[in-house]
Amino acid sequence: MALTPRAVAMPDISNVAAPVQAQIRQQYASLQQKISSGAPAAELADAYGAMGRLFIATEFFDAADTCFSDAQALQPNDMRWPYYLAHV
């Protein structure tokens, strides 16, 4: 059964510094593009992971949890994802 990636809701980033907002928006757009284009599982998992790391750094833990959970579902043998989920 193929995984249908969950939508990652963009949190309210208005209180984050402008350069960080730009980085989050850029990574979010990249993730959305990979989802819509049907990127390979490994590439998509890496995109979810990159988005999740930005969300952890900016303390958007619910959004990070969604990202890392999807990354783990896409790459269940990659130990990065349970590691990051433990930090969330």
Backbone atoms as SQL, in Angstrom:
CREATE TABLE atoms (id INTEGER PRIMARY KEY, chain TEXT, resi INTEGER, resn TEXT, atom TEXT, x REAL, y REAL, z REAL);
INSERT INTO atoms VALUES
  (1, 'A', 1, 'MET', 'N', 0.846, -1.182, 0.000),
  (2, 'A', 1, 'MET', 'CA', 0.000, 0.000, 0.000),
  (3, 'A', 1, 'MET', 'C', 0.887, 1.239, 0.000),
  (4, 'A', 2, 'ALA', 'N', 0.676, 2.134, -0.932),
  (5, 'A', 2, 'ALA', 'CA', 1.487, 3.345, -1.038),
  (6, 'A', 2, 'ALA', 'C', 1.030, 4.387, -0.023),
  (7, 'A', 3, 'LEU', 'N', 1.976, 5.077, 0.502),
  (8, 'A', 3, 'LEU', 'CA', 1.686, 6.137, 1.463),
  (9, 'A', 3, 'LEU', 'C', 1.164, 7.355, 0.720),
  (10, 'A', 4, 'THR', 'N', 0.090, 7.910, 1.230),
  (11, 'A', 4, 'THR', 'CA', -0.377, 9.196, 0.739),
  (12, 'A', 4, 'THR', 'C', 0.112, 10.237, 1.729),
  (13, 'A', 5, 'PRO', 'N', 1.067, 11.069, 1.340),
  (14, 'A', 5, 'PRO', 'CA', 1.616, 12.049, 2.286),
  (15, 'A', 5, 'PRO', 'C', 0.535, 12.963, 2.832),
  (16, 'A', 6, 'ARG', 'N', 0.630, 13.206, 4.126),
  (17, 'A', 6, 'ARG', 'CA', -0.307, 14.134, 4.760),
  (18, 'A', 6, 'ARG', 'C', 0.093, 15.561, 4.405),
  (19, 'A', 7, 'ALA', 'N', -0.879, 16.403, 4.372),
  (20, 'A', 7, 'ALA', 'CA', -0.599, 17.818, 4.148),
  (21, 'A', 7, 'ALA', 'C', 0.082, 18.369, 5.397),
  (22, 'A', 8, 'VAL', 'N', 1.128, 19.092, 5.188),
  (23, 'A', 8, 'VAL', 'CA', 1.820, 19.747, 6.294),
  (24, 'A', 8, 'VAL', 'C', 1.298, 21.170, 6.349),
  (25, 'A', 9, 'ALA', 'N', 0.592, 21.475, 7.408),
  (26, 'A', 9, 'ALA', 'CA', 0.035, 22.818, 7.553),
  (27, 'A', 9, 'ALA', 'C', 1.154, 23.792, 7.920),
  (28, 'A', 10, 'MET', 'N', 1.169, 24.896, 7.217),
  (29, 'A', 10, 'MET', 'CA', 2.150, 25.938, 7.529),
  (30, 'A', 10, 'MET', 'C', 1.696, 26.648, 8.803),
  (31, 'A', 11, 'PRO', 'N', 2.510, 26.586, 9.841),
  (32, 'A', 11, 'PRO', 'CA', 2.136, 27.305, 11.064),
  (33, 'A', 11, 'PRO', 'C', 2.253, 28.809, 10.868),
  (34, 'A', 12, 'ASP', 'N', 1.746, 29.560, 11.818),
  (35, 'A', 12, 'ASP', 'CA', 1.864, 31.018, 11.784),
  (36, 'A', 12, 'ASP', 'C', 3.313, 31.380, 12.087),
  (37, 'A', 13, 'ILE', 'N', 4.024, 31.798, 11.071),
  (38, 'A', 13, 'ILE', 'CA', 5.451, 32.101, 11.240),
  (39, 'A', 13, 'ILE', 'C', 5.704, 33.605, 11.353),
  (40, 'A', 14, 'SER', 'N', 4.671, 34.355, 11.615),
  (41, 'A', 14, 'SER', 'CA', 4.797, 35.815, 11.644),
  (42, 'A', 14, 'SER', 'C', 5.717, 36.327, 12.754),
  (43, 'A', 15, 'ASN', 'N', 5.921, 35.554, 13.806),
  (44, 'A', 15, 'ASN', 'CA', 6.791, 35.984, 14.900),
  (45, 'A', 15, 'ASN', 'C', 8.241, 35.527, 14.737),
  (46, 'A', 16, 'VAL', 'N', 8.537, 34.908, 13.607),
  (47, 'A', 16, 'VAL', 'CA', 9.886, 34.422, 13.323),
  (48, 'A', 16, 'VAL', 'C', 10.621, 35.503, 12.523),
  (49, 'A', 17, 'ALA', 'N', 11.917, 35.608, 12.720),
  (50, 'A', 17, 'ALA', 'CA', 12.718, 36.595, 11.998),
  (51, 'A', 17, 'ALA', 'C', 12.530, 36.448, 10.486),
  (52, 'A', 18, 'ALA', 'N', 12.540, 37.565, 9.787),
  (53, 'A', 18, 'ALA', 'CA', 12.276, 37.582, 8.346),
  (54, 'A', 18, 'ALA', 'C', 13.162, 36.617, 7.546),
  (55, 'A', 19, 'PRO', 'N', 14.475, 36.542, 7.806),
  (56, 'A', 19, 'PRO', 'CA', 15.292, 35.601, 7.033),
  (57, 'A', 19, 'PRO', 'C', 14.892, 34.139, 7.281),
  (58, 'A', 20, 'VAL', 'N', 14.461, 33.848, 8.498),
  (59, 'A', 20, 'VAL', 'CA', 14.027, 32.487, 8.825),
  (60, 'A', 20, 'VAL', 'C', 12.685, 32.205, 8.157),
  (61, 'A', 21, 'GLN', 'N', 11.805, 33.202, 8.141),
  (62, 'A', 21, 'GLN', 'CA', 10.531, 33.051, 7.431),
  (63, 'A', 21, 'GLN', 'C', 10.780, 32.698, 5.965),
  (64, 'A', 22, 'ALA', 'N', 11.724, 33.383, 5.353),
  (65, 'A', 22, 'ALA', 'CA', 12.033, 33.134, 3.948),
  (66, 'A', 22, 'ALA', 'C', 12.546, 31.703, 3.766),
  (67, 'A', 23, 'GLN', 'N', 13.382, 31.245, 4.672),
  (68, 'A', 23, 'GLN', 'CA', 13.916, 29.886, 4.588),
  (69, 'A', 23, 'GLN', 'C', 12.799, 28.856, 4.753),
  (70, 'A', 24, 'ILE', 'N', 11.901, 29.088, 5.692),
  (71, 'A', 24, 'ILE', 'CA', 10.779, 28.173, 5.902),
  (72, 'A', 24, 'ILE', 'C', 9.895, 28.145, 4.660),
  (73, 'A', 25, 'ARG', 'N', 9.575, 29.302, 4.119),
  (74, 'A', 25, 'ARG', 'CA', 8.715, 29.358, 2.927),
  (75, 'A', 25, 'ARG', 'C', 9.357, 28.648, 1.731),
  (76, 'A', 26, 'GLN', 'N', 10.661, 28.836, 1.573),
  (77, 'A', 26, 'GLN', 'CA', 11.368, 28.199, 0.465),
  (78, 'A', 26, 'GLN', 'C', 11.345, 26.674, 0.620),
  (79, 'A', 27, 'GLN', 'N', 11.626, 26.186, 1.823),
  (80, 'A', 27, 'GLN', 'CA', 11.628, 24.737, 2.051),
  (81, 'A', 27, 'GLN', 'C', 10.221, 24.166, 1.910),
  (82, 'A', 28, 'TYR', 'N', 9.234, 24.910, 2.386),
  (83, 'A', 28, 'TYR', 'CA', 7.839, 24.471, 2.282),
  (84, 'A', 28, 'TYR', 'C', 7.426, 24.351, 0.817),
  (85, 'A', 29, 'ALA', 'N', 7.794, 25.331, 0.006),
  (86, 'A', 29, 'ALA', 'CA', 7.482, 25.290, -1.431),
  (87, 'A', 29, 'ALA', 'C', 8.164, 24.095, -2.097),
  (88, 'A', 30, 'SER', 'N', 9.399, 23.824, -1.709),
  (89, 'A', 30, 'SER', 'CA', 10.125, 22.676, -2.250),
  (90, 'A', 30, 'SER', 'C', 9.429, 21.364, -1.876),
  (91, 'A', 31, 'LEU', 'N', 9.006, 21.252, -0.621),
  (92, 'A', 31, 'LEU', 'CA', 8.295, 20.053, -0.176),
  (93, 'A', 31, 'LEU', 'C', 6.997, 19.883, -0.959),
  (94, 'A', 32, 'GLN', 'N', 6.227, 20.939, -1.091),
  (95, 'A', 32, 'GLN', 'CA', 4.961, 20.862, -1.816),
  (96, 'A', 32, 'GLN', 'C', 5.178, 20.467, -3.276),
  (97, 'A', 33, 'GLN', 'N', 6.237, 20.974, -3.879),
  (98, 'A', 33, 'GLN', 'CA', 6.545, 20.632, -5.271),
  (99, 'A', 33, 'GLN', 'C', 6.872, 19.151, -5.389),
  (100, 'A', 34, 'LYS', 'N', 7.646, 18.616, -4.442),
  (101, 'A', 34, 'LYS', 'CA', 8.012, 17.199, -4.475),
  (102, 'A', 34, 'LYS', 'C', 6.785, 16.314, -4.258),
  (103, 'A', 35, 'ILE', 'N', 5.894, 16.738, -3.370),
  (104, 'A', 35, 'ILE', 'CA', 4.664, 15.978, -3.139),
  (105, 'A', 35, 'ILE', 'C', 3.830, 15.941, -4.416),
  (106, 'A', 36, 'SER', 'N', 3.628, 17.094, -5.030),
  (107, 'A', 36, 'SER', 'CA', 2.751, 17.168, -6.206),
  (108, 'A', 36, 'SER', 'C', 3.345, 16.488, -7.438),
  (109, 'A', 37, 'SER', 'N', 4.667, 16.424, -7.498),
  (110, 'A', 37, 'SER', 'CA', 5.296, 15.808, -8.665),
  (111, 'A', 37, 'SER', 'C', 5.480, 14.304, -8.516),
  (112, 'A', 38, 'GLY', 'N', 5.159, 13.766, -7.344),
  (113, 'A', 38, 'GLY', 'CA', 5.322, 12.326, -7.134),
  (114, 'A', 38, 'GLY', 'C', 6.778, 11.907, -7.060),
  (115, 'A', 39, 'ALA', 'N', 7.586, 12.686, -6.364),
  (116, 'A', 39, 'ALA', 'CA', 9.012, 12.386, -6.216),
  (117, 'A', 39, 'ALA', 'C', 9.211, 11.001, -5.605),
  (118, 'A', 40, 'PRO', 'N', 10.355, 10.360, -5.874),
  (119, 'A', 40, 'PRO', 'CA', 10.644, 9.059, -5.271),
  (120, 'A', 40, 'PRO', 'C', 10.613, 9.142, -3.743),
  (121, 'A', 41, 'ALA', 'N', 10.323, 8.015, -3.100),
  (122, 'A', 41, 'ALA', 'CA', 10.147, 7.973, -1.651),
  (123, 'A', 41, 'ALA', 'C', 11.348, 8.549, -0.900),
  (124, 'A', 42, 'ALA', 'N', 12.562, 8.200, -1.294),
  (125, 'A', 42, 'ALA', 'CA', 13.749, 8.681, -0.581),
  (126, 'A', 42, 'ALA', 'C', 13.884, 10.197, -0.689),
  (127, 'A', 43, 'GLU', 'N', 13.625, 10.728, -1.861),
  (128, 'A', 43, 'GLU', 'CA', 13.712, 12.175, -2.073),
  (129, 'A', 43, 'GLU', 'C', 12.626, 12.906, -1.284),
  (130, 'A', 44, 'LEU', 'N', 11.445, 12.335, -1.290),
  (131, 'A', 44, 'LEU', 'CA', 10.329, 12.928, -0.555),
  (132, 'A', 44, 'LEU', 'C', 10.580, 12.872, 0.954),
  (133, 'A', 45, 'ALA', 'N', 11.116, 11.754, 1.440),
  (134, 'A', 45, 'ALA', 'CA', 11.436, 11.633, 2.862),
  (135, 'A', 45, 'ALA', 'C', 12.475, 12.676, 3.276),
  (136, 'A', 46, 'ASP', 'N', 13.478, 12.877, 2.443),
  (137, 'A', 46, 'ASP', 'CA', 14.491, 13.899, 2.746),
  (138, 'A', 46, 'ASP', 'C', 13.877, 15.298, 2.797),
  (139, 'A', 47, 'ALA', 'N', 12.922, 15.567, 1.910),
  (140, 'A', 47, 'ALA', 'CA', 12.256, 16.871, 1.906),
  (141, 'A', 47, 'ALA', 'C', 11.415, 17.053, 3.164),
  (142, 'A', 48, 'TYR', 'N', 10.696, 16.002, 3.560),
  (143, 'A', 48, 'TYR', 'CA', 9.945, 16.062, 4.820),
  (144, 'A', 48, 'TYR', 'C', 10.900, 16.274, 5.995),
  (145, 'A', 49, 'GLY', 'N', 12.028, 15.583, 5.972),
  (146, 'A', 49, 'GLY', 'CA', 13.003, 15.720, 7.056),
  (147, 'A', 49, 'GLY', 'C', 13.581, 17.120, 7.146),
  (148, 'A', 50, 'ALA', 'N', 13.906, 17.712, 6.013),
  (149, 'A', 50, 'ALA', 'CA', 14.444, 19.071, 6.007),
  (150, 'A', 50, 'ALA', 'C', 13.420, 20.058, 6.557),
  (151, 'A', 51, 'MET', 'N', 12.158, 19.866, 6.164),
  (152, 'A', 51, 'MET', 'CA', 11.096, 20.736, 6.672),
  (153, 'A', 51, 'MET', 'C', 10.936, 20.532, 8.172),
  (154, 'A', 52, 'GLY', 'N', 10.963, 19.299, 8.616),
  (155, 'A', 52, 'GLY', 'CA', 10.837, 18.998, 10.037),
  (156, 'A', 52, 'GLY', 'C', 11.948, 19.614, 10.867),
  (157, 'A', 53, 'ARG', 'N', 13.168, 19.584, 10.352),
  (158, 'A', 53, 'ARG', 'CA', 14.295, 20.184, 11.097),
  (159, 'A', 53, 'ARG', 'C', 14.105, 21.690, 11.246),
  (160, 'A', 54, 'LEU', 'N', 13.605, 22.348, 10.219),
  (161, 'A', 54, 'LEU', 'CA', 13.322, 23.789, 10.344),
  (162, 'A', 54, 'LEU', 'C', 12.212, 24.033, 11.369),
  (163, 'A', 55, 'PHE', 'N', 11.200, 23.183, 11.359),
  (164, 'A', 55, 'PHE', 'CA', 10.121, 23.342, 12.331),
  (165, 'A', 55, 'PHE', 'C', 10.599, 23.093, 13.760),
  (166, 'A', 56, 'ILE', 'N', 11.501, 22.139, 13.960),
  (167, 'A', 56, 'ILE', 'CA', 12.055, 21.934, 15.311),
  (168, 'A', 56, 'ILE', 'C', 12.834, 23.169, 15.732),
  (169, 'A', 57, 'ALA', 'N', 13.663, 23.685, 14.842),
  (170, 'A', 57, 'ALA', 'CA', 14.506, 24.839, 15.174),
  (171, 'A', 57, 'ALA', 'C', 13.682, 26.063, 15.546),
  (172, 'A', 58, 'THR', 'N', 12.488, 26.157, 14.987),
  (173, 'A', 58, 'THR', 'CA', 11.632, 27.314, 15.254),
  (174, 'A', 58, 'THR', 'C', 10.506, 26.979, 16.236),
  (175, 'A', 59, 'GLU', 'N', 10.605, 25.792, 16.829),
  (176, 'A', 59, 'GLU', 'CA', 9.698, 25.326, 17.892),
  (177, 'A', 59, 'GLU', 'C', 8.255, 25.149, 17.434),
  (178, 'A', 60, 'PHE', 'N', 8.076, 24.753, 16.185),
  (179, 'A', 60, 'PHE', 'CA', 6.770, 24.367, 15.685),
  (180, 'A', 60, 'PHE', 'C', 6.708, 22.836, 15.721),
  (181, 'A', 61, 'PHE', 'N', 6.560, 22.310, 16.926),
  (182, 'A', 61, 'PHE', 'CA', 6.724, 20.878, 17.160),
  (183, 'A', 61, 'PHE', 'C', 5.629, 20.021, 16.532),
  (184, 'A', 62, 'ASP', 'N', 4.392, 20.489, 16.494),
  (185, 'A', 62, 'ASP', 'CA', 3.328, 19.696, 15.871),
  (186, 'A', 62, 'ASP', 'C', 3.597, 19.503, 14.380),
  (187, 'A', 63, 'ALA', 'N', 4.000, 20.559, 13.718),
  (188, 'A', 63, 'ALA', 'CA', 4.318, 20.467, 12.292),
  (189, 'A', 63, 'ALA', 'C', 5.537, 19.568, 12.070),
  (190, 'A', 64, 'ALA', 'N', 6.530, 19.665, 12.959),
  (191, 'A', 64, 'ALA', 'CA', 7.716, 18.812, 12.853),
  (192, 'A', 64, 'ALA', 'C', 7.338, 17.343, 13.005),
  (193, 'A', 65, 'ASP', 'N', 6.433, 17.058, 13.935),
  (194, 'A', 65, 'ASP', 'CA', 5.988, 15.680, 14.148),
  (195, 'A', 65, 'ASP', 'C', 5.366, 15.111, 12.877),
  (196, 'A', 66, 'THR', 'N', 4.533, 15.880, 12.213),
  (197, 'A', 66, 'THR', 'CA', 3.916, 15.436, 10.961),
  (198, 'A', 66, 'THR', 'C', 4.986, 15.130, 9.920),
  (199, 'A', 67, 'CYS', 'N', 5.944, 16.019, 9.796),
  (200, 'A', 67, 'CYS', 'CA', 7.011, 15.834, 8.797),
  (201, 'A', 67, 'CYS', 'C', 7.824, 14.574, 9.063),
  (202, 'A', 68, 'PHE', 'N', 8.268, 14.394, 10.293),
  (203, 'A', 68, 'PHE', 'CA', 9.107, 13.242, 10.609),
  (204, 'A', 68, 'PHE', 'C', 8.328, 11.933, 10.567),
  (205, 'A', 69, 'SER', 'N', 7.046, 11.969, 10.910),
  (206, 'A', 69, 'SER', 'CA', 6.222, 10.758, 10.815),
  (207, 'A', 69, 'SER', 'C', 6.078, 10.316, 9.365),
  (208, 'A', 70, 'ASP', 'N', 5.861, 11.272, 8.461),
  (209, 'A', 70, 'ASP', 'CA', 5.769, 10.924, 7.046),
  (210, 'A', 70, 'ASP', 'C', 7.114, 10.455, 6.503),
  (211, 'A', 71, 'ALA', 'N', 8.179, 11.107, 6.915),
  (212, 'A', 71, 'ALA', 'CA', 9.510, 10.678, 6.476),
  (213, 'A', 71, 'ALA', 'C', 9.775, 9.239, 6.922),
  (214, 'A', 72, 'GLN', 'N', 9.383, 8.913, 8.136),
  (215, 'A', 72, 'GLN', 'CA', 9.591, 7.553, 8.651),
  (216, 'A', 72, 'GLN', 'C', 8.733, 6.544, 7.880),
  (217, 'A', 73, 'ALA', 'N', 7.509, 6.924, 7.547),
  (218, 'A', 73, 'ALA', 'CA', 6.660, 6.021, 6.773),
  (219, 'A', 73, 'ALA', 'C', 7.240, 5.772, 5.381),
  (220, 'A', 74, 'LEU', 'N', 7.860, 6.788, 4.810),
  (221, 'A', 74, 'LEU', 'CA', 8.462, 6.660, 3.485),
  (222, 'A', 74, 'LEU', 'C', 9.776, 5.887, 3.503),
  (223, 'A', 75, 'GLN', 'N', 10.534, 6.028, 4.595),
  (224, 'A', 75, 'GLN', 'CA', 11.828, 5.350, 4.734),
  (225, 'A', 75, 'GLN', 'C', 11.897, 4.707, 6.118),
  (226, 'A', 76, 'PRO', 'N', 11.196, 3.593, 6.320),
  (227, 'A', 76, 'PRO', 'CA', 11.120, 3.002, 7.652),
  (228, 'A', 76, 'PRO', 'C', 12.453, 2.490, 8.201),
  (229, 'A', 77, 'ASN', 'N', 13.420, 2.231, 7.350),
  (230, 'A', 77, 'ASN', 'CA', 14.708, 1.724, 7.821),
  (231, 'A', 77, 'ASN', 'C', 15.749, 2.812, 8.067),
  (232, 'A', 78, 'ASP', 'N', 15.381, 4.050, 7.840),
  (233, 'A', 78, 'ASP', 'CA', 16.297, 5.173, 8.061),
  (234, 'A', 78, 'ASP', 'C', 16.163, 5.621, 9.508),
  (235, 'A', 79, 'MET', 'N', 17.229, 5.525, 10.259),
  (236, 'A', 79, 'MET', 'CA', 17.185, 5.797, 11.694),
  (237, 'A', 79, 'MET', 'C', 17.129, 7.285, 12.040),
  (238, 'A', 80, 'ARG', 'N', 17.253, 8.156, 11.056),
  (239, 'A', 80, 'ARG', 'CA', 17.145, 9.591, 11.347),
  (240, 'A', 80, 'ARG', 'C', 15.761, 9.952, 11.847),
  (241, 'A', 81, 'TRP', 'N', 14.751, 9.344, 11.255),
  (242, 'A', 81, 'TRP', 'CA', 13.384, 9.777, 11.534),
  (243, 'A', 81, 'TRP', 'C', 12.927, 9.451, 12.957),
  (244, 'A', 82, 'PRO', 'N', 13.155, 8.247, 13.475),
  (245, 'A', 82, 'PRO', 'CA', 12.788, 8.035, 14.885),
  (246, 'A', 82, 'PRO', 'C', 13.632, 8.888, 15.838),
  (247, 'A', 83, 'TYR', 'N', 14.867, 9.171, 15.446),
  (248, 'A', 83, 'TYR', 'CA', 15.727, 10.034, 16.268),
  (249, 'A', 83, 'TYR', 'C', 15.101, 11.429, 16.391),
  (250, 'A', 84, 'TYR', 'N', 14.734, 11.997, 15.242),
  (251, 'A', 84, 'TYR', 'CA', 14.111, 13.329, 15.274),
  (252, 'A', 84, 'TYR', 'C', 12.752, 13.311, 15.960),
  (253, 'A', 85, 'LEU', 'N', 11.971, 12.247, 15.741),
  (254, 'A', 85, 'LEU', 'CA', 10.677, 12.144, 16.416),
  (255, 'A', 85, 'LEU', 'C', 10.845, 12.120, 17.929),
  (256, 'A', 86, 'ALA', 'N', 11.910, 11.507, 18.397),
  (257, 'A', 86, 'ALA', 'CA', 12.158, 11.484, 19.851),
  (258, 'A', 86, 'ALA', 'C', 12.427, 12.886, 20.383),
  (259, 'A', 87, 'HIS', 'N', 12.994, 13.749, 19.565),
  (260, 'A', 87, 'HIS', 'CA', 13.260, 15.126, 19.985),
  (261, 'A', 87, 'HIS', 'C', 12.003, 15.997, 19.967),
  (262, 'A', 88, 'VAL', 'N', 11.041, 15.595, 19.149),
  (263, 'A', 88, 'VAL', 'CA', 9.791, 16.350, 19.070),
  (264, 'A', 88, 'VAL', 'C', 8.999, 16.075, 20.337);
